[in-house]
Amino acid sequence: MSGQGNSATPTVVITGVEQSAADTTAMSLLFDLPKPVVVTHSFGADGTSLVRAVSDVTGLLDRTTIDLEHACVPCAIREDVLPTIAGLASSGHWSSIIARLPIGAEATQLCRVASYEPNMLGGARIAAVVNAVDGCDAVRHLTGPELLVERELPTFEGDVRGTAEVATTLLEYADVIAVDGELMPECSTLVRTLARPGAQVVENWSQWDATALLPGVHDVEAIEKWVAETPPAQIGDSCEDGVWRVRLRSERAVHPERIQENLPELGGGAFRTRGCFWVPTRPETLCVWDGAAGQLNIGTAGRWRRPAARRTDFVVTGLLAHGDPRDELRRAFETALCTPAELDTLAAVWSTDEDGLEPWLGDMKEYH
């Protein structure tokens, strides 16, 4: 749970990709929580500024614009949200804080800093991360191919992220998913399948007691295990209410060329895919696979703790309404893996300083 005691001011963080759902969630909390204050961060119309607004039930108390032109956007958000929360808590004027992040912004960095360095929050603590979801547009947000900018969502200049990759990431990190409007049955199952076990999905906020958040439902350990690059052990194959999930796992590495040849099948569909892999040409590097609705990110996350921990491990989740690619996924996965014979020889015979994965994994020279 949160790193500070319950005497600290509880803070509820709101994330989302839909403006109206975030508005509804913030307003509901404003009237449900005791003596609350709301700090809202949003991107300016030009995408190069961050606007901070502080308000309570009496109205707007402060509005400040922060230049983002020469700043790392996630860092700027974190570095302004943290001291603002700490300042509001230390004022002693309010009993609870609602921190609404910009559309598309993740709570990950903010919550990690608050967990590892709780003094950064002063007299406040993270009680919950609430992901606001629009029930009517949830399927489109979680599985559609559109970019954030194509949906004209208020984001920062140069943001080329897909709406689905952002929406699924925010949902997976949440303690509570607050649904604005009605979810179709298959979408409700999709949301619950993507959400971490133990997260609460609230489909009727008016009948839910938001004060249940105040003692603290932000489970740092559970969240970090759920969103880790190496998927948790409890995830398995499933198919329920039109939602399928398949676990593709092997101790073998992927072949540097064949993994690229099979990218369309493994990462190009209307589904959520995440996990890890390793390559024999870079045996110590933990490689990350993270995508949704055809938008795929491949990168690195440090090194494997030990050789025995290495594995190729993907979790893929989708809707039967968009087709059933599970057999194709399994075939593509198996094809992309190295054979036992290749594993014995591939790294040794790779005579060049390139394996074709440099655009994603960086220069290979350090591995020779």
Secondary structure, DSSP 4 states (H G I P E B T S, - for coil): --SS-TTSEEEEEEEES-HHHHHHHHHHHHHHSSSEEEEEEEE-TTSSEEEEEEEETTEEEEEEEEE-TTS-HHHHHHHHHHHHHHHHHHH-S-SEEEEEPPTT--SHHHHHHHHH-GGGGTTEEEEEEEEEEETTTHHHHHH---BTTTTT----TT---BHHHHHHHHHHH-SEEEEESPPPHHHHHHHHHHSPTT-EEES-GGGS-GGGGTT----HHHHHHHHSSS--TT---EEETTEEEEEEEESSPBPHHHHHHTHHHHHSSSEEEEEEEEETTEEEEEEEEEEETTEEEEEEEEE-SSGGG--EEEEEEEEGGG---HHHHHHHHHHHBPPHHHHHHHHHH--SS--S-HHHH--SGGG-
